[in-house]
Amino acid sequence: MKKLLVAIACASFALSAQAAEVNTQQVVSQYAVLVSASYQDSLASAREMQAKIDVFLAAPSADSLKAAQDSWREAREWYGQTEAFRFYGGPIDSETGPEGFINAWPLDEAYIDGVKGKAKAGIINSKTPITEAKLRSLNERGGEENIATGWHAIEFLLWGQDLSKDSAGQRAFTDYTTAPNAKRRAEYLKLVTQMLVNDLASVEKEWQANGKNFRAQFEKGGDDSIKKIFTSLGTLSRGELAGERIEVALDTQNQEDEHSCFADNTHRDIVTNAKGIQNVWEARFVRRSGEVVSGASLKQLVAQKDAATADAVSADMAASVKAAEAIQAPFDREIVGKKDAPGRKRVQAVVESLKNQTKNLVNAAKALGIKRLNTSV
C-alpha cells in the first residue's frame, strides 16, 4: 500500500510539474493581456482626472483644486506601472509614438507660464494660439526641457512651482479666476488634459484584443517578442530608472532633476516603475477593481532553463520595490547632503538593487538564448 501511495504521489507531482511548464507563445500572449489591462486602467484613471479637472475649471476653489490634484496623483499610480512596456519601439514610443507628448521631462516651467521673477513668461502669457496643433509643434521645440504637454505640464498647472523645502507647489486657485491670463491658463489646462487622454487612448487601442493592431503583430513575434520584453525591463531598470531618474538627481542634488517635482510625487513614480517591472516579470497585475490578472510568466520560462537565475531576479525585484517604498517624501530632501546622509542612503539602495536586478535580467535573457541585451536609454 505504501509503495502504491508513493507511486501516486510521484505521478501527481510529475503531472503538476508538467502542467506548470510554459512556452514562449503563452508568455508572449499573457504579456499582451497584462499590457492591455494596464493601459485600460491608466486610461480610465486619466479620464477620471479629466473629470475632476473639468469640475475645478467650471468652479475654481481650494477644494476643487485639491480634488483635481488628488486625481492626478491617483492617475500617476496607474500610468507609472505602464512604463515597463517601453523601449522597444512599441505604440507608446515608436518613431511616431506619443510618449514625448505624454511623459517628457524635466520641464522648464517658464516655457508654459509665469514663474518667480518672470511673471509674464511662457505660452500662457503670450499671444500664442492655444490649440492642439500649436502645442504639439511647440513641445520640445528648441530644447528638451521646453515641454508643453503631458503629465508634467498638467502637474505644473495644478501645483505651480515648488518653492518650498517641505511641501509641494502652492498654486492658488485664483490663478484660474482673478490672476492675469486666468482664462488662457484654464484653456491650456483643459486642452493638455484632453490631449493626454487622447494619446493614452491611442496606445490602449493598439493593445486591444482581436484587432489589426500592434498587439496582433506582437503576439506572432515569438522569440523576438521575448527579447523586446527583456529589453524593456532592462532599459527601464538600469538606464532610465536607476540612471536618468535617480542617479542624475543624486549627483546634482537639484530639485529640477527629479521626475515629479511640482507635486513632490517622485517617490511614488519610483515605486510604480519598480512595481511595473515586477508585474511583467511575474505576469501579474492587480487592477483598479482588485481583479488579479495572472498567467504564464517570463519568470516561469526562465526557471525552466535556470531556476537559480530566475530566483535571483525575483529576489532583486522584490528588494527594489521594498527599497523604493522606503524612500521618504519629499524626494528632493532625500537626495540632499553628504554620501552617508540617511536619505541619500535610502535612495542609493534603490539604485544598487536596480543594478543587481539588471545584471540578473541579462543572465536570465542568456538562459533563453538572448546573447545581447541593451539596457541603456
Stockholm file with secondary structure:
# STOCKHOLM 1.0

chainA/1-377         MKKLLVAIACASFALSAQAAEVNTQQVVSQYAVLVSASYQDSLASAREMQAKIDVFLAAPSADSLKAAQDSWREAREWYGQTEAFRFYGGPIDSETGPEGFINAWPLDEAYIDGVKGKAKAGIINSKTPITEAKLRSLNERGGEENIATGWHAIEFLLWGQDLSKDSAGQRAFTDYTTAPNAKRRAEYLKLVTQMLVNDLASVEKEWQANGKNFRAQFEKGGDDSIKKIFTSLGTLSRGELAGERIEVALDTQNQEDEHSCFADNTHRDIVTNAKGIQNVWEARFVRRSGEVVSGASLKQLVAQKDAATADAVSADMAASVKAAEAIQAPFDREIVGKKDAPGRKRVQAVVESLKNQTKNLVNAAKALGIKRLNTSV
#=GR chainA/1-377 SS CHHHHHHHHHHHHHHHHHHHCCCHHHHHHHHHHHHHHHHHHHHHHHHHHHHHHHHHHHSCCHHHHHHHHHHHHHHHHHHHHHGGGCSSSCTTTSTTCSHHHHSCCSCCGGGTSCBTTBTTCSSTTSCCCCCHHHHHHHTTTTSTTCCCSSHHHHHHHHHCCCCCSSSCCCCCGGGGTTSTTHHHHHHHHHHHHHHHHHHHHHHHHHTCTTSSSHHHHHTTCTHHHHHHHHHHHHIIIIIIIIIIIIIHHHHHCCGGGSTTTTTTCHHHHHHHHHHHHHHHHHTEEECTTSCEEECSCHHHHHHTTCHHHHHHHHHHHHHHHHHHHHCCSCHHHHTCSCTTCHHHHHHHHHHHHHHHHHHHHHHHHHHTTCCCCCCCC
#=GC SS_cons         CHHHHHHHHHHHHHHHHHHHCCCHHHHHHHHHHHHHHHHHHHHHHHHHHHHHHHHHHHSCCHHHHHHHHHHHHHHHHHHHHHGGGCSSSCTTTSTTCSHHHHSCCSCCGGGTSCBTTBTTCSSTTSCCCCCHHHHHHHTTTTSTTCCCSSHHHHHHHHHCCCCCSSSCCCCCGGGGTTSTTHHHHHHHHHHHHHHHHHHHHHHHHHTCTTSSSHHHHHTTCTHHHHHHHHHHHHIIIIIIIIIIIIIHHHHHCCGGGSTTTTTTCHHHHHHHHHHHHHHHHHTEEECTTSCEEECSCHHHHHHTTCHHHHHHHHHHHHHHHHHHHHCCSCHHHHTCSCTTCHHHHHHHHHHHHHHHHHHHHHHHHHHTTCCCCCCCC
//
